[in-house]
């Protein structure tokens, strides 16, 4: 009998989901590489998912570039904020033009701090005498830890403190007494210390916590104070080490006496900090705009703008063959172009000064180089700061002038670069504002107490004025300087919320979420298709194997019949 064996086999596993034998090898009974066939068909469907994923990747790169540009522009606005001549109420975090600094000809004698908005001016100051802290001492004793032999109590206080009672036992030492006094120093206003006068001589020192405050002591009947040598037999201070004195300062010929070396009420808005008495020396103190802070801010603006400009150049870069650089994610991007044009327009703002001269970036010593980066000439800026600070304030910030001192600006959010109008104001019999109009139109402002609020949809939207005067006409003029205008332009496009860039980023992220969902759906369906194909080809392979087996059996039977 002839034995027939098959050398061709198919390795397979059973799929739990289909019930069919799933192919796991390219060696099949039919000689067909099912795994390659299945993979080719699945990959053909996954091409669509890959195209979707490419869009997601491109969006992510754009989001990253937009976010970087947004951060750079916000840094520019941070540098501009204090230069806009706005108060906190009108939208700024600080106003550098309102900040003041005091320049003293000899700051070893005194220094000064100045409140924002203080009137500028020059003063002659003579520090004739410093305020002192009252100091009194006890008699000396031979040990700071030995018993003093004093028993009784006394009251103690400085002039600005509250009387406290100090009780002593006969075995209390100088150290014990010091500690007892200091336990109540916040209440009494008196601090105790021990001075070692010699190797075997110690003295208790009482010092007023504050200058100009006399120390008072009263014995409660035990004779403790006189026993310690703090008072004499009459109850008066026995050892006065430093007498109480007030500070004496002469400001522009006017003599002022205060019990402190910090004087905040001599010159409005100015606090003098006295260090040394120079009774024969008149020093000059100039209160002026804090020019150093303004210069620092302008320099910071130049650096921040140039960082943004470098980013723009990078996004416009091309290769030697004229194709866009790989780093130019926003090449030919319409939003980048719009933002650049808006920033450039604001940078070219000019303001006409009261003398007819035109103020611009060049007034600050700022110019453009060949790459359109900003270059700062410090000498020109220094001259402008010292010689034309009012002009710089007008060039950079928001400025309002009014024909009435009773009209003030509370808020200004309008994008108008310049605005001039005359308000006709009528007062009611109760003294409140009854109506206001511009050129006879009473629909432009809403009256809310003393406030005049510009109505939405008008040229005055965003303006809030405060008026405390009477009936009449008030002329109001606004000019929006370079820094304020540039800040507004950047805020529109780069603010964290409700700006062009934040909207673009949100839209891209939403689109990415939708695309990711689409990609996931395609891949899920492709895997389902893979399972279906695997089951289908498994069935074909099983049928082929059955046919091959049947053929072998028939061949074997035929051979057996021939042998018989």
C-alpha positions as CSV (number, residue, x, y, z in Angstrom):
1,X,0.0,0.0,0.0
2,X,1.3,3.4,-0.9
3,X,1.1,6.1,1.9
4,X,0.4,9.7,0.9
5,X,1.4,12.6,3.2
6,X,0.9,16.4,2.8
7,X,3.9,18.7,3.4
8,X,1.9,22.0,3.0
9,X,0.2,23.3,6.1
10,X,-1.5,26.5,7.3
11,X,-0.9,27.9,10.8
12,X,-4.1,29.5,12.1
13,X,-5.9,30.6,15.2
14,X,-9.6,30.7,15.9
15,X,-11.2,34.1,16.1
16,X,-13.6,34.3,19.0
17,X,-15.6,37.1,17.3
18,X,-16.2,35.3,13.9
19,X,-15.9,31.7,14.8
20,X,-13.6,31.3,11.7
21,X,-10.0,30.3,11.7
22,X,-8.0,33.5,11.3
23,X,-4.8,33.3,9.3
24,X,-1.6,34.1,11.1
25,X,1.0,32.9,8.6
26,X,1.8,33.6,5.0
27,X,2.2,29.8,4.4
28,X,-1.2,28.7,3.2
29,X,-2.4,25.6,1.5
30,X,-3.3,27.6,-1.6
31,X,0.1,29.3,-1.7
32,X,-1.6,32.7,-1.4
33,X,-0.1,35.3,1.0
34,X,-3.3,36.2,2.7
35,X,-1.7,38.5,5.4
36,X,-0.2,40.7,2.7
37,X,-3.4,40.8,0.8
38,X,-5.4,41.7,3.9
39,X,-2.9,44.4,5.0
40,X,-2.9,46.0,1.5
41,X,-6.7,46.2,1.5
42,X,-6.8,47.7,5.1
43,X,-4.0,50.2,4.4
44,X,-5.9,51.4,1.3
45,X,-8.7,52.4,3.7
46,X,-6.3,53.9,6.3
47,X,-5.0,56.3,3.7
48,X,-8.0,58.5,4.4
49,X,-7.2,58.5,8.2
50,X,-3.6,59.4,7.4
51,X,-4.7,62.4,5.4
52,X,-6.9,63.4,8.3
53,X,-4.0,63.0,10.7
54,X,-1.9,65.2,8.5
55,X,-4.4,67.9,8.8
56,X,-4.4,67.5,12.6
57,X,-0.6,67.8,12.6
58,X,-0.7,70.9,10.5
59,X,-3.3,72.4,12.8
60,X,-1.2,71.6,15.8
61,X,1.8,73.3,14.3
62,X,-0.4,76.4,13.5
63,X,-1.8,76.4,17.0
64,X,1.7,76.4,18.4
65,X,2.8,79.2,16.2
66,X,-0.3,81.3,16.9
67,X,0.2,80.7,20.7
68,X,3.8,81.8,20.4
69,X,2.8,85.0,18.5
70,X,0.1,85.7,21.1
71,X,2.6,85.4,23.9
72,X,5.1,87.7,22.1
73,X,2.4,90.3,21.5
74,X,1.2,90.2,25.1
75,X,4.7,90.8,26.2
76,X,4.8,93.9,24.0
77,X,1.6,95.1,25.7
78,X,3.0,94.5,29.1
79,X,5.9,96.8,28.2
80,X,3.5,99.4,26.9
81,X,1.0,99.4,29.7
82,X,2.6,102.0,32.0
83,X,3.4,104.3,29.1
84,X,-0.3,104.8,28.1
85,X,-0.9,107.6,30.6
86,X,-3.9,105.8,32.0
87,X,-5.0,105.4,35.6
88,X,-6.1,102.0,36.9
89,X,-9.8,103.2,36.5
90,X,-9.2,103.8,32.7
91,X,-7.6,100.4,32.1
92,X,-3.9,100.4,33.0
93,X,-2.1,98.5,35.8
94,X,0.1,101.5,36.4
95,X,0.8,105.0,35.0
96,X,4.5,105.8,34.7
97,X,3.9,109.4,33.9
98,X,2.1,109.8,37.2
99,X,4.9,108.1,39.2
100,X,7.2,110.5,41.0
101,X,10.8,110.3,42.2
102,X,12.7,112.6,44.5
103,X,16.3,113.5,43.8
104,X,18.2,114.8,46.8
105,X,21.6,116.5,46.5
106,X,22.9,114.5,49.5
107,X,21.0,111.3,50.3
108,X,23.3,110.6,53.3
109,X,21.4,113.4,55.1
110,X,17.8,112.4,54.0
111,X,15.9,110.7,51.3
112,X,12.3,111.1,50.2
113,X,9.5,108.9,48.8
114,X,6.8,110.5,46.7
115,X,3.2,109.5,46.0
116,X,2.0,109.1,42.4
117,X,0.5,112.3,41.0
118,X,2.4,114.6,43.4
119,X,3.0,118.1,42.0
120,X,6.5,118.4,40.7
121,X,8.8,121.0,42.0
122,X,12.2,121.9,43.7
123,X,12.6,122.4,47.4
124,X,15.4,123.7,49.7
125,X,15.6,121.5,52.8
126,X,17.8,121.9,55.9
127,X,17.8,119.1,58.5
128,X,18.6,121.1,61.7
129,X,18.0,118.3,64.2
130,X,17.0,114.7,64.4
131,X,14.3,113.3,66.6
132,X,15.7,111.1,69.4
133,X,14.6,108.2,71.5
134,X,14.5,108.8,75.2
135,X,17.1,106.8,77.1
136,X,17.5,106.5,80.9
137,X,19.8,104.3,82.9
138,X,19.9,102.7,86.3
139,X,22.8,102.7,88.7
140,X,25.5,100.1,87.9
141,X,25.5,96.8,89.7
142,X,28.2,94.1,90.1
143,X,26.3,91.3,88.4
144,X,23.5,90.9,85.9
145,X,22.4,87.6,87.4
146,X,22.8,88.2,91.1
147,X,19.8,89.1,93.3
148,X,19.2,92.9,93.5
149,X,17.4,92.8,96.8
150,X,14.6,95.0,95.6
151,X,11.0,94.1,96.5
152,X,8.0,96.1,95.3
153,X,6.4,97.4,92.1
154,X,6.4,100.4,89.8
155,X,4.6,101.6,86.7
156,X,6.3,102.3,83.4
157,X,5.3,103.8,80.1
158,X,6.4,106.0,77.2
159,X,4.2,109.0,76.2
160,X,2.7,107.0,73.3
161,X,2.3,103.8,75.3
162,X,0.1,102.5,78.1
163,X,1.2,102.3,81.7
164,X,2.2,98.8,82.9
165,X,3.0,97.5,86.3
166,X,6.4,95.8,86.9
167,X,6.7,93.7,90.1
168,X,10.0,92.7,91.6
169,X,11.0,90.1,94.3
170,X,14.1,90.4,96.4
171,X,15.8,87.6,94.6
172,X,15.2,89.0,91.1
173,X,18.3,89.9,89.1
174,X,19.0,92.6,86.5
175,X,18.3,90.0,83.8
176,X,15.0,89.1,85.4
177,X,14.0,92.8,85.5
178,X,15.0,93.3,81.9
179,X,12.9,90.3,80.8
180,X,9.9,91.4,82.8
181,X,10.0,94.9,81.2
182,X,10.4,93.5,77.7
183,X,7.5,91.1,78.2
184,X,5.3,94.2,78.2
185,X,7.2,96.5,75.8
186,X,4.6,96.5,73.1
187,X,2.1,97.9,75.6
188,X,4.4,100.3,77.5
189,X,6.4,101.6,74.5
190,X,9.6,101.0,76.5
191,X,12.4,98.4,75.8
192,X,15.0,97.3,78.4
193,X,18.6,96.3,77.7
194,X,21.7,95.6,79.8
195,X,25.0,97.2,79.1
196,X,28.2,95.8,80.5
197,X,30.1,98.9,81.6
198,X,33.2,97.0,82.9
199,X,34.2,93.5,83.9
200,X,32.1,93.8,87.1
201,X,29.7,96.6,86.3
202,X,26.3,96.3,84.6
203,X,23.7,98.9,83.9
204,X,20.0,98.6,82.9
205,X,19.0,100.9,80.0
206,X,15.4,101.9,79.2
207,X,14.7,103.2,75.7
208,X,11.5,104.5,74.2
209,X,10.4,102.4,71.3
210,X,9.7,105.5,69.2
211,X,11.4,108.9,68.9
212,X,10.1,111.9,70.7
213,X,8.3,109.9,73.4
214,X,9.3,110.7,77.1
215,X,9.6,107.7,79.5
216,X,7.6,108.1,82.7
217,X,8.1,106.0,85.8
218,X,6.2,105.9,89.1
219,X,7.1,104.0,92.2
220,X,4.2,102.2,93.8
221,X,5.6,102.6,97.3
222,X,8.3,100.1,97.7
223,X,11.1,102.4,96.7
224,X,12.2,100.1,93.9
225,X,13.0,102.8,91.3
226,X,15.2,104.8,93.7
227,X,16.8,101.6,94.9
228,X,17.7,100.7,91.3
229,X,18.9,104.3,90.7
230,X,16.4,104.9,87.9
231,X,15.0,107.9,89.9
232,X,16.4,110.1,92.5
233,X,14.9,110.9,96.0
234,X,12.4,113.3,94.4
235,X,11.1,110.8,91.9
236,X,12.8,112.4,88.9
237,X,14.9,110.6,86.4
238,X,18.3,110.1,87.9
239,X,20.4,109.1,84.9
240,X,19.1,110.5,81.6
241,X,21.4,109.2,78.9
242,X,19.6,110.7,75.8
243,X,17.1,113.5,76.2
244,X,13.9,113.5,74.1
245,X,14.1,115.8,71.1
246,X,11.9,116.5,68.1
247,X,13.2,116.6,64.5
248,X,13.5,120.1,63.2
249,X,13.5,120.6,59.4
250,X,13.4,123.8,57.4
251,X,11.6,123.5,54.1
252,X,11.9,126.6,51.8
253,X,12.5,128.7,54.9
254,X,9.6,127.3,57.0
255,X,10.7,125.6,60.2
256,X,8.9,122.3,61.0
257,X,9.1,120.3,64.2
258,X,8.0,116.6,64.4
259,X,8.5,113.9,66.9
260,X,9.7,111.4,64.2
261,X,12.5,111.3,61.7
262,X,9.9,110.2,59.1
263,X,7.9,113.3,58.2
264,X,5.0,112.7,55.9
265,X,2.9,115.9,56.4
266,X,5.4,118.7,55.6
267,X,5.1,118.6,51.8
268,X,1.9,117.1,50.3
269,X,2.6,113.7,48.8
270,X,6.3,113.6,50.0
271,X,7.7,111.6,52.9
272,X,11.0,112.8,54.3
273,X,13.3,110.2,55.9
274,X,15.9,111.9,58.0
275,X,19.3,110.3,58.7
276,X,21.8,113.0,59.7
277,X,21.5,116.6,61.0
278,X,23.3,119.2,58.9
279,X,22.0,122.5,60.5
280,X,24.2,124.7,58.3
281,X,23.6,123.0,54.9
282,X,20.7,123.6,52.6
283,X,20.1,120.6,50.3
284,X,18.1,120.6,47.1
285,X,15.3,118.1,46.6
286,X,13.7,117.9,43.2
287,X,10.3,116.1,42.9
288,X,9.8,115.0,39.3
289,X,8.4,112.4,37.0
290,X,10.2,109.0,37.5
291,X,12.2,109.3,34.3
292,X,14.2,106.1,35.0
293,X,11.1,104.0,35.0
294,X,9.9,105.5,31.8
295,X,13.2,104.9,30.1
296,X,13.3,101.3,31.3
297,X,9.8,100.8,29.9
298,X,10.7,102.2,26.5
299,X,13.8,100.1,26.3
300,X,11.7,97.0,27.3
301,X,9.2,97.9,24.6
302,X,11.9,97.9,21.9
303,X,13.2,94.5,23.1
304,X,9.7,93.0,23.2
305,X,8.8,94.4,19.7
306,X,12.0,93.1,18.2
307,X,11.3,89.6,19.6
308,X,7.9,89.7,17.9
309,X,9.5,91.0,14.7
310,X,12.1,88.2,14.7
311,X,9.1,85.8,14.9
312,X,7.5,87.4,11.9
313,X,10.7,87.2,9.8
314,X,11.0,83.5,10.7
315,X,7.4,82.9,9.5
316,X,8.3,84.5,6.2
317,X,11.6,82.7,5.6
318,X,12.2,80.9,2.2
319,X,14.8,78.5,1.1
320,X,17.4,79.2,-1.6
321,X,15.1,77.8,-4.2
322,X,12.3,80.1,-3.3
323,X,10.2,77.5,-1.4
324,X,9.0,78.2,2.1
325,X,11.3,77.2,5.0
326,X,10.2,74.4,7.2
327,X,10.2,76.8,10.1
328,X,7.7,79.1,8.3
329,X,4.6,77.6,9.7
330,X,2.6,80.8,9.1
331,X,4.0,81.5,5.6
332,X,1.5,83.6,3.7
333,X,-0.9,83.4,6.7
334,X,-3.7,86.1,6.4
335,X,-4.0,86.6,10.1
336,X,-0.3,87.1,10.6
337,X,-0.4,89.6,7.7
338,X,-3.4,91.4,9.2
339,X,-1.7,91.6,12.7
340,X,1.6,92.9,11.2
341,X,-0.3,95.6,9.3
342,X,-2.2,96.7,12.4
343,X,0.9,96.9,14.5
344,X,2.8,98.8,11.8
345,X,0.0,101.3,11.4
346,X,0.0,102.0,15.2
347,X,3.8,102.4,15.2
348,X,3.5,105.1,12.6
349,X,1.2,107.2,14.8
350,X,2.2,110.9,14.9
351,X,0.9,113.6,17.3
352,X,1.0,117.3,16.7
353,X,2.4,119.2,19.7
354,X,1.1,122.5,21.0
355,X,4.0,124.3,19.3
356,X,3.2,122.7,15.9
357,X,6.0,120.2,16.0
358,X,5.2,116.6,15.0
359,X,6.0,113.9,17.6
360,X,6.7,110.3,16.5
361,X,8.8,107.3,17.3
362,X,11.9,109.3,16.3
363,X,11.2,111.7,19.1
364,X,12.0,108.8,21.4
365,X,15.2,108.1,19.6
366,X,13.6,105.0,18.0
367,X,14.2,104.1,14.3
368,X,13.9,101.1,12.1
369,X,16.9,99.2,10.8
370,X,17.2,97.4,7.5
371,X,15.2,94.4,8.8
372,X,12.5,96.6,10.3
373,X,13.6,95.9,13.8
374,X,13.6,98.9,16.2
375,X,16.8,100.6,17.2
376,X,17.0,102.8,20.3
377,X,19.3,105.9,20.5
378,X,19.7,106.4,24.3
379,X,21.2,109.9,23.9
380,X,18.1,111.1,22.0
381,X,15.8,109.4,24.5
382,X,17.6,110.9,27.5
383,X,17.3,114.4,26.0
384,X,13.6,113.9,25.3
385,X,13.0,112.7,28.8
386,X,14.7,115.6,30.4
387,X,13.7,118.3,28.0
388,X,10.3,117.3,26.6
389,X,8.6,115.0,29.1
390,X,5.2,116.6,28.4
391,X,5.6,116.0,24.7
392,X,6.5,112.3,25.3
393,X,3.4,111.9,27.5
394,X,1.3,113.3,24.7
395,X,3.0,111.2,22.1
396,X,2.6,107.9,24.0
397,X,-0.5,108.1,26.1
398,X,-4.1,108.9,26.2
399,X,-4.7,112.6,26.9
400,X,-7.8,114.5,27.7
401,X,-8.1,118.2,28.0
402,X,-11.3,120.0,29.2
403,X,-12.4,123.6,29.4
404,X,-13.7,122.8,32.9
405,X,-11.7,121.7,35.9
406,X,-14.9,119.9,37.2
407,X,-14.7,117.5,34.3
408,X,-12.6,114.4,34.7
409,X,-12.1,111.1,32.9
410,X,-13.1,107.9,34.6
411,X,-12.9,105.4,31.8
412,X,-11.9,105.4,28.1
413,X,-12.2,102.3,26.0
414,X,-13.0,103.7,22.6
415,X,-10.8,102.9,19.7
416,X,-11.0,106.4,18.3
417,X,-7.6,107.9,17.9
418,X,-8.8,111.4,18.4
419,X,-12.1,112.9,19.6
420,X,-13.2,116.4,20.2
421,X,-16.7,117.6,21.2
422,X,-18.6,120.1,23.3
423,X,-21.0,118.8,26.0
424,X,-24.0,121.0,26.8
425,X,-25.0,120.2,30.4
426,X,-28.2,121.1,32.1
427,X,-28.6,120.9,35.9
428,X,-31.9,120.1,37.7
429,X,-33.3,122.1,40.6
430,X,-31.9,119.6,43.0
431,X,-28.4,120.3,41.8
432,X,-28.0,117.0,39.8
433,X,-27.3,116.6,36.1
434,X,-30.7,116.4,34.3
435,X,-29.5,116.1,30.7
436,X,-26.6,116.4,28.4
437,X,-26.2,116.7,24.7
438,X,-23.7,117.1,21.9
439,X,-24.7,119.4,19.0
440,X,-28.3,119.1,20.3
441,X,-28.3,115.3,20.3
442,X,-29.2,114.0,23.8
443,X,-28.9,110.3,22.8
444,X,-25.1,110.1,22.9
445,X,-24.6,110.0,26.7
446,X,-26.5,108.5,29.6
447,X,-26.5,110.4,32.9
448,X,-25.8,108.3,36.0
449,X,-25.5,110.6,39.0
450,X,-22.3,112.7,38.3
451,X,-21.2,110.3,35.6
452,X,-21.7,110.7,31.9
453,X,-21.6,107.4,30.1
454,X,-21.1,107.2,26.3
455,X,-23.8,105.0,24.7
456,X,-23.1,101.9,22.8
457,X,-23.2,102.3,19.0
458,X,-22.0,105.9,19.2
459,X,-18.5,107.4,18.8
460,X,-18.5,107.9,22.5
461,X,-19.0,104.3,23.5
462,X,-16.5,103.3,26.2
463,X,-16.1,106.9,27.6
464,X,-17.2,107.6,31.2
465,X,-16.8,111.2,32.4
466,X,-17.4,112.6,35.8
467,X,-18.8,116.2,36.1
468,X,-19.3,118.1,39.4
469,X,-19.9,121.6,38.0
470,X,-23.0,123.5,37.0
471,X,-25.0,124.1,33.9
472,X,-23.0,125.2,30.8
473,X,-21.0,124.0,27.9
474,X,-17.7,122.0,28.4
475,X,-15.3,121.4,25.6
476,X,-13.5,118.0,25.7
477,X,-10.6,116.9,23.6
478,X,-9.0,113.4,23.4
479,X,-5.8,112.4,21.7
480,X,-4.7,108.7,21.7
481,X,-1.0,108.5,21.6
482,X,1.2,105.8,20.0
483,X,1.6,103.5,23.0
484,X,-2.1,103.6,23.9
485,X,-3.1,103.0,20.2
486,X,-0.7,100.2,19.8
487,X,-1.8,98.6,23.0
488,X,-5.4,98.7,21.8
489,X,-4.5,97.2,18.4
490,X,-2.6,94.4,20.0
491,X,-5.2,93.7,22.7
492,X,-7.8,93.3,19.9
493,X,-5.7,90.6,18.2
494,X,-3.8,88.9,21.0
495,X,-5.8,89.1,24.3
496,X,-6.2,85.8,26.1
497,X,-10.0,85.9,25.5
498,X,-12.2,87.3,22.7
499,X,-9.3,88.3,20.4
500,X,-8.5,87.3,16.8
501,X,-5.8,85.0,17.9
502,X,-7.7,83.4,20.7
503,X,-10.6,82.8,18.4
504,X,-8.4,81.3,15.7
505,X,-6.8,79.0,18.2
506,X,-10.2,77.9,19.6
507,X,-11.4,77.2,16.0
508,X,-8.3,75.1,15.2
509,X,-8.7,73.1,18.4
510,X,-12.3,72.5,17.7
511,X,-11.5,71.4,14.2
512,X,-8.8,69.1,15.5
513,X,-11.3,67.5,17.9
514,X,-13.6,66.9,15.0
515,X,-10.8,65.6,12.8
516,X,-9.6,63.3,15.5
517,X,-13.1,61.8,15.9
518,X,-13.2,61.3,12.1
519,X,-9.7,59.6,12.1
520,X,-10.7,57.3,15.0
521,X,-13.9,56.3,13.1
522,X,-11.9,55.5,10.0
523,X,-9.4,53.4,11.9
524,X,-12.1,51.6,13.8
525,X,-13.9,50.7,10.6
526,X,-10.6,49.6,9.0
527,X,-10.0,47.2,11.9
528,X,-13.5,45.9,11.5
529,X,-12.8,45.4,7.8
530,X,-9.5,43.6,8.7
531,X,-11.5,41.2,10.9
532,X,-14.1,40.6,8.2
533,X,-11.4,39.9,5.6
534,X,-9.5,37.6,7.8
535,X,-12.6,35.6,8.5
536,X,-13.5,35.5,4.8
537,X,-10.0,34.3,3.7
538,X,-10.0,31.8,6.5
539,X,-13.1,30.3,5.1
540,X,-11.6,30.2,1.6
541,X,-8.5,28.6,3.0
542,X,-10.5,26.0,4.9
543,X,-12.5,25.2,1.8
544,X,-9.3,24.9,-0.3
545,X,-7.8,22.6,2.3
546,X,-10.9,20.4,2.3
547,X,-10.8,20.2,-1.5
548,X,-7.1,19.4,-1.4
549,X,-7.7,16.7,1.1
550,X,-10.5,15.2,-0.9
551,X,-8.3,15.2,-4.0
552,X,-5.6,13.4,-2.1
553,X,-8.1,10.8,-0.9
554,X,-9.4,10.3,-4.4
555,X,-5.9,10.0,-5.8
556,X,-5.0,7.5,-3.1
557,X,-8.1,5.4,-3.8
558,X,-7.5,5.4,-7.5
559,X,-3.9,4.2,-6.9
560,X,-5.1,1.5,-4.6
561,X,-7.5,0.2,-7.2
562,X,-4.8,0.1,-9.8
563,X,-2.5,-2.0,-7.5
564,X,-5.3,-4.5,-6.9
